[in-house]
Amino acid sequence: MTPSESSRYVRLHVELVLEVEEPEALGDAALERVEADEYMQEDERSHARSTVREDSAEALAYLVDPFDLISDVPGIELAQASWSCEQVDYDPAAEEWGSDEEDEDA
């Protein structure tokens, strides 16, 4: 791939920390998404039904779609996407949760 070809691609890093205030509402929404997914295999659907009720991170992973973040941005096409969700111990006062040096340059 030539430098001009590779410069057409941009990697967008986004990190969010979300507070789940209503786990039941989140689980309900994720369950609706799981039930509506016509391409999901039945064994995966069965597993998803139980995990979205028990784990807010799993529920969120079923509801967040990176394509939704960029679908209205003109002039781009999604080449690849991956994402994951996990439970974290969050302390907004902790140094590790401060803004990155890279963020300050942007």
N, C-alpha and C positions, 0 to 999 in steps of 0.2 A: 504494500500500500504506500503510495507516495505521500509526502507531507501535505500536499493540497487535498488529497482524498481523506486523510485522517483528520484534518482540521474541520471537516464537515460534521464531526461527531463531538458532542459535548456530554460529559457526565455531570449530572445534577445530584448533589448530595443534600438530603434533607433529613434532619433529625428532629423529632418532636417528642416531648414528654407530655402526656395527657393525663388528666385526673379523671378517673371514672367515678362520677357522682351517682349514677343510677345504673348499677350492674344489671338489674332485671331488664331495663329498657334496652340496654346495649345487647344483651343476650336475645331478647325478643326480635330485635332488628336483624341480628345475625342469623337467627333461625329462619326468619322470613326469606332472607337471601339464599340460604342453603336450600330451602324448600322450592324456591323459584328457579334454581339453577338446573336447566334442562339437560346440561351436558355432564353433570356429576354422576358418577357411578353409584349404585345403591349402597355398596359397602362403605364407600367414602362418605356418603350422605349420612349413614347410620352413625359412623364415628363422629362426624361433624355435629350432629344433633346433640350428642352428649358433651362434647368439648366446649361448644359455644355457651352452654349453660353454666359450666363449671369454671371457665377460664376467660376472664375479660380480654386478655391479650389475644387469645384464639378468636374470640368474637370479633375483635377489631380487625384482625387479619382478614377475616371473611368480608368485612365491609369496606375496607380501604382498597382502592384500585388506583395505581399510579397513572393509568391512562386518564382517569377523571381529572387529575391535576393539570394535564397539558392538552386535553382534547380541544379546547377553544383557542389555543395559541396558534396564530397563523405562521405558516412557513416551516413547520416541523412535522416530522413523522417519528413515532416511537419505534426505536430499533430494538430495544431490549429493556426489560424491567424486572426487578426483584425487590422483595420487601419482606420484612419479618417484624413481629411484635413480641415483646417479652415484658414480664413484670420487672420493675426496678425499684430499688430503694432510692427515694428522691428527697434530697434536702436542698432547697433553693439557696441556702446560705453557704453550702459547701463549695470549696474552691473548684472541685472537679466539675461542677455544673455551671461554672462561669462561662462567659463567652470565649470562644477560641480566638487566638491571635489572627487566624485566617479570616474570621468573621469581621474583625475590626478593620482589616484592609479592604474589604469589599465595599 
